[in-house]
Amino acid sequence: MSKSPMTIRGAQKLREELHELKTVARPKVIQDIAEARAHGDLKENAEYHAAREQQSFIEGRIADLEGKLSSAEIVDVTTLNAGGKIVFGTTVELINLATEDEVSYQIVGDDEADIKEHRISISSPIARALIGREEGDVAVVNAPSGEIEYEIVAVKYI
């Protein structure tokens, strides 16, 4: 089984969600099923069927999270010594050469990517174009709208 990279923060968020599902959501849905059973005829009991469906979702998500955590290679970004090169976990500051817009992204695993929080997946076109480059380089990203050139302003291991 191949290991998938994940930051410490990403692993912690998955652990928190897993703990919440196991200690809060799972017991609640079990209680909901018990209450629905007490109402009688299960064939026509919408509450029972909804609770069973919710239970199935929760159990599936628990299995999914446990699988992701067990196959994760957790990387401590602060201990990386990549010699100024962009690698997994690096935070980069970029300038779009066409628009002069400045952006900052952290390159993270697929499961922790969130563009709203400026975390992009290691498998995204931008990350693929940046990996291995260093401060001062120009990276060309093949985006659906065409090629976009970014100048790398800063590389941080935070």
PAFI-622105 format. One record per atom (N, C-alpha, C): x, y, z; residue in three letters. Coordinates in steps of 0.02 Angstrom, whole numbers, padded with zeros to 5 digits, always signed. Example, Ala and Ser with C-alpha at 12.3 -4.5 7.8 and 13.67 -1.06 7.14 Angstrom:
BEGIN
+00660-00284+00390ala
+00615-00225+00390ala
+00660-00165+00390ala
+00642-00112+00354ser
+00684-00053+00357ser
+00645+00002+00394ser
***
This chain:
BEGIN
+00043-00059+00000met
+00000+00000+00000met
+00045+00062+00000met
+00031+00109-00043ser
+00072+00169-00046ser
+00050+00219+00008ser
+00099+00253+00033lys
+00087+00305+00084lys
+00070+00370+00049lys
+00022+00406+00077ser
+00006+00471+00049ser
+00028+00525+00098ser
+00061+00578+00073pro
+00087+00629+00119pro
+00031+00670+00150pro
+00043+00690+00212met
-00006+00730+00249met
+00032+00773+00300met
+00012+00835+00309thr
+00044+00877+00359thr
+00018+00858+00428thr
+00054+00880+00479ile
+00033+00866+00548ile
-00036+00896+00561ile
-00047+00957+00537arg
-00112+00991+00546arg
-00168+00952+00512arg
-00156+00926+00452gly
-00206+00888+00416gly
-00223+00823+00452gly
-00172+00789+00478ala
-00184+00727+00515ala
-00223+00741+00578ala
-00208+00796+00612gln
-00243+00814+00673gln
-00317+00828+00659gln
-00332+00862+00604lys
-00402+00876+00587lys
-00440+00812+00574lys
-00408+00764+00539leu
-00441+00700+00526leu
-00452+00661+00591leu
-00402+00663+00636arg
-00410+00629+00701arg
-00468+00660+00741arg
-00473+00726+00739glu
-00527+00760+00775glu
-00596+00740+00747glu
-00601+00738+00681glu
-00664+00717+00650glu
-00681+00645+00668glu
-00630+00601+00667leu
-00639+00531+00685leu
-00663+00524+00757leu
-00632+00561+00802his
-00651+00559+00873his
-00723+00583+00881his
-00742+00636+00847glu
-00810+00663+00850glu
-00861+00611+00826glu
-00845+00578+00770leu
-00890+00528+00743leu
-00898+00469+00792leu
-00843+00447+00821lys
-00846+00388+00865lys
-00877+00403+00933lys
-00866+00463+00960thr
-00889+00477+01027thr
-00956+00515+01031thr
-00975+00549+00977val
-01037+00588+00978val
-01088+00562+00928val
-01068+00561+00864ala
-01116+00545+00811ala
-01138+00472+00813ala
-01091+00426+00822arg
-01109+00355+00823arg
-01157+00339+00881arg
-01142+00359+00944pro
-01190+00345+00998pro
-01258+00378+00988pro
-01259+00438+00958lys
-01322+00473+00947lys
-01365+00434+00897lys
-01335+00411+00842val
-01374+00375+00792val
-01398+00308+00819val
-01358+00276+00861ile
-01380+00213+00893ile
-01441+00226+00936ile
-01440+00282+00972gln
-01497+00301+01014gln
-01559+00317+00971gln
-01547+00351+00915asp
-01602+00367+00869asp
-01634+00303+00841asp
-01593+00253+00824ile
-01619+00189+00799ile
-01661+00154+00852ile
-01636+00155+00914ala
-01673+00123+00969ala
-01740+00157+00980ala
-01742+00223+00977glu
-01805+00260+00985glu
-01853+00245+00928glu
-01828+00242+00867ala
-01870+00228+00809ala
-01898+00157+00812ala
-01858+00110+00836arg
-01882+00041+00844arg
-01939+00037+00894arg
-01936+00079+00945ala
-01987+00079+00997ala
-02055+00101+00970ala
-02054+00136+00913his
-02118+00159+00884his
-02157+00105+00849his
-02127+00047+00839gly
-02165-00009+00810gly
-02143-00027+00740gly
-02191-00040+00697asp
-02182-00066+00630asp
-02123-00033+00593asp
-02071-00071+00579leu
-02011-00044+00549leu
-02017-00033+00473leu
-02063-00069+00441lys
-02070-00063+00368lys
-02092+00007+00348lys
-02135+00037+00387glu
-02162+00103+00369glu
-02137+00158+00416glu
-02080+00146+00448asn
-02054+00193+00496asn
-01998+00234+00464asn
-02015+00295+00443ala
-01966+00338+00408ala
-01909+00358+00454ala
-01922+00368+00518glu
-01870+00387+00566glu
-01817+00331+00571glu
-01841+00269+00572tyr
-01796+00212+00576tyr
-01751+00208+00514tyr
-01781+00214+00456his
-01743+00210+00394his
-01693+00268+00387his
-01713+00327+00408ala
-01667+00385+00406ala
-01609+00375+00455ala
-01623+00348+00513ala
-01570+00336+00563ala
-01522+00282+00538ala
-01549+00230+00507arg
-01506+00176+00480arg
-01462+00203+00423arg
-01490+00246+00382glu
-01451+00277+00328glu
-01395+00320+00357glu
-01412+00359+00408gln
-01362+00401+00441gln
-01308+00358+00473gln
-01327+00302+00503gln
-01279+00256+00533gln
-01232+00228+00480gln
-01258+00211+00423ser
-01217+00185+00369ser
-01167+00238+00345ser
-01189+00300+00340phe
-01144+00354+00320phe
-01088+00363+00371phe
-01106+00364+00435ile
-01057+00374+00489ile
-01006+00318+00489ile
-01029+00256+00484glu
-00983+00199+00484glu
-00937+00200+00423glu
-00963+00221+00366gly
-00922+00227+00307gly
-00869+00281+00314gly
-00889+00337+00343arg
-00841+00392+00353arg
-00787+00373+00403arg
-00807+00337+00456ile
-00757+00313+00505ile
-00706+00268+00471ile
-00730+00221+00431ala
-00685+00175+00396ala
-00639+00214+00348ala
-00667+00264+00314asp
-00629+00305+00267asp
-00574+00343+00304asp
-00591+00375+00359leu
-00542+00413+00398leu
-00487+00368+00427leu
-00507+00310+00453glu
-00458+00263+00480glu
-00410+00240+00426glu
-00436+00227+00366gly
-00394+00207+00310gly
-00346+00261+00289gly
-00370+00323+00285lys
-00327+00379+00266lys
-00271+00389+00318lys
-00289+00386+00382leu
-00239+00396+00434leu
-00188+00340+00436leu
-00211+00278+00423ser
-00164+00222+00425ser
-00116+00223+00366ser
-00135+00252+00310ser
-00091+00254+00252ser
-00056+00321+00244ser
-00062+00364+00294ala
-00032+00431+00289ala
+00041+00430+00309ala
+00080+00467+00272glu
+00149+00480+00291glu
+00148+00552+00315glu
+00151+00561+00381ile
+00144+00627+00411ile
+00211+00663+00408ile
+00209+00723+00379val
+00269+00763+00368val
+00266+00825+00412val
+00320+00834+00452asp
+00327+00894+00492asp
+00363+00946+00450asp
+00326+00994+00425val
+00352+01044+00379val
+00408+01085+00411val
+00403+01098+00476thr
+00453+01142+00509thr
+00522+01109+00513thr
+00526+01044+00504thr
+00591+01010+00508thr
+00621+00995+00440thr
+00587+01017+00386leu
+00612+01004+00319leu
+00674+01046+00306leu
+00721+01016+00272asn
+00780+01053+00249asn
+00788+01039+00175asn
+00752+01076+00135ala
+00751+01063+00063ala
+00796+01112+00025ala
+00836+01150+00061gly
+00882+01196+00028gly
+00848+01251-00011gly
+00791+01273+00011gly
+00755+01327-00023gly
+00711+01304-00080gly
+00710+01240-00093lys
+00667+01213-00147lys
+00596+01203-00122lys
+00549+01206-00168ile
+00479+01195-00152ile
+00467+01120-00150ile
+00442+01096-00093val
+00426+01025-00083val
+00358+01021-00049val
+00336+00959-00037phe
+00272+00950-00001phe
+00274+00987+00065phe
+00221+01023+00081gly
+00215+01059+00144gly
+00240+01130+00142gly
+00276+01148+00090thr
+00303+01215+00084thr
+00247+01267+00074thr
+00257+01326+00104thr
+00213+01382+00090thr
+00249+01427+00042thr
+00216+01445-00012val
+00248+01486-00064val
+00208+01549-00075val
+00244+01603-00087glu
+00213+01666-00106glu
+00229+01678-00180glu
+00177+01692-00218leu
+00183+01698-00291leu
+00155+01764-00315leu
+00181+01785-00373ile
+00152+01842-00408ile
+00133+01818-00478ile
+00069+01828-00496asn
+00046+01813-00564asn
+00075+01867-00609asn
+00119+01848-00655leu
+00154+01897-00696leu
+00107+01935-00743leu
+00051+01907-00761ala
+00004+01941-00806ala
-00039+01992-00770ala
-00059+01976-00709thr
-00106+02020-00673thr
-00074+02057-00614thr
-00013+02038-00596glu
+00022+02066-00538glu
-00012+02049-00471glu
-00059+02001-00472asp
-00091+01979-00410asp
-00043+01937-00370asp
-00043+01948-00303glu
-00001+01908-00259glu
-00045+01856-00224glu
-00020+01795-00221val
-00055+01741-00186val
-00005+01701-00145val
-00032+01667-00095ser
+00010+01624-00053ser
-00027+01558-00045ser
+00010+01503-00053tyr
-00019+01436-00048tyr
+00027+01391-00007tyr
-00003+01345+00029gln
+00035+01290+00059gln
+00018+01228+00019gln
+00069+01189+00002ile
+00059+01128-00036ile
+00048+01071+00013ile
-00012+01040+00010val
-00032+00990+00059val
-00058+00927+00024val
-00076+00877+00063gly
-00104+00816+00036gly
-00174+00826+00007gly
-00196+00778-00032asp
-00261+00783-00065asp
-00318+00791-00016asp
-00315+00758+00042asp
-00370+00759+00090asp
-00374+00823+00131asp
-00322+00863+00130glu
-00323+00924+00170glu
-00324+00988+00128glu
-00327+00981+00063ala
-00329+01039+00019ala
-00393+01078+00028ala
-00386+01144+00031asp
-00443+01189+00039asp
-00423+01257+00011asp
-00445+01273-00048ile
-00424+01334-00082ile
-00443+01396-00042ile
-00498+01394-00005lys
-00520+01452+00035lys
-00469+01467+00090lys
-00433+01416+00112glu
-00382+01425+00164glu
-00312+01426+00134glu
-00308+01434+00068his
-00245+01438+00031his
-00202+01376+00039his
-00234+01318+00041arg
-00198+01254+00042arg
-00217+01217-00021arg
-00165+01202-00062ile
-00178+01169-00126ile
-00149+01098-00124ile
-00181+01054-00161ser
-00162+00984-00164ser
-00096+00975-00201ser
-00056+00929-00177ile
+00008+00912-00208ile
-00003+00890-00281ile
-00062+00865-00297ser
-00076+00841-00365ser
-00108+00895-00409ser
-00117+00956-00384ser
-00147+01009-00424ser
-00097+01035-00476ser
-00122+01064-00530pro
-00077+01090-00582pro
-00028+01142-00555pro
-00051+01185-00510ile
-00006+01236-00483ile
+00050+01203-00442ile
+00032+01157-00398ala
+00083+01124-00357ala
+00133+01085-00400ala
+00107+01050-00450arg
+00152+01012-00494arg
+00202+01058-00530arg
+00179+01118-00548ala
+00223+01165-00582ala
+00275+01195-00534ala
+00258+01198-00469leu
+00302+01230-00420leu
+00354+01183-00390leu
+00337+01119-00383ile
+00381+01071-00349ile
+00451+01072-00382ile
+00501+01078-00339gly
+00571+01078-00362gly
+00598+01146-00380gly
+00556+01196-00385arg
+00579+01263-00401arg
+00600+01298-00337arg
+00630+01358-00344glu
+00651+01396-00286glu
+00637+01470-00296glu
+00649+01509-00243glu
+00635+01580-00244glu
+00669+01613-00304glu
+00631+01656-00339gly
+00657+01692-00397gly
+00641+01658-00463gly
+00624+01593-00461asp
+00607+01557-00522asp
+00538+01579-00547asp
+00526+01565-00611val
+00460+01576-00641val
+00431+01507-00657val
+00371+01494-00632ala
+00338+01430-00645ala
+00281+01442-00694ala
+00275+01399-00744val
+00221+01403-00792val
+00170+01349-00776val
+00109+01371-00761val
+00055+01326-00742val
+00010+01315-00802val
-00002+01253-00820asn
-00049+01237-00874asn
-00119+01232-00845asn
-00155+01288-00847ala
-00223+01292-00820ala
-00273+01282-00877ala
-00335+01265-00860pro
-00386+01257-00912pro
-00394+01319-00957pro
-00381+01378-00928ser
-00388+01440-00967ser
-00325+01458-01007ser
-00274+01416-01002gly
-00211+01428-01037gly
-00153+01429-00988gly
-00095+01448-01013glu
-00036+01449-00970glu
-00035+01513-00928glu
-00016+01504-00864ile
-00011+01560-00818ile
+00060+01559-00789ile
+00094+01616-00791glu
+00161+01620-00764glu
+00160+01652-00695glu
+00193+01618-00648tyr
+00199+01643-00579tyr
+00273+01651-00562tyr
+00290+01708-00533glu
+00357+01716-00506glu
+00355+01696-00432glu
+00403+01657-00411ile
+00406+01634-00342ile
+00442+01686-00301ile
+00405+01718-00256val
+00431+01773-00216val
+00464+01747-00152val
+00432+01698-00119ala
+00459+01672-00056ala
+00442+01599-00049ala
+00486+01562-00016val
+00475+01491+00000val
+00485+01484+00075val
+00433+01460+00110lys
+00435+01456+00183lys
+00419+01385+00205lys
+00452+01363+00258tyr
+00439+01298+00288tyr
+00408+01309+00357tyr
+00344+01328+00357ile
+00310+01344+00420ile
+00251+01298+00432ile
***
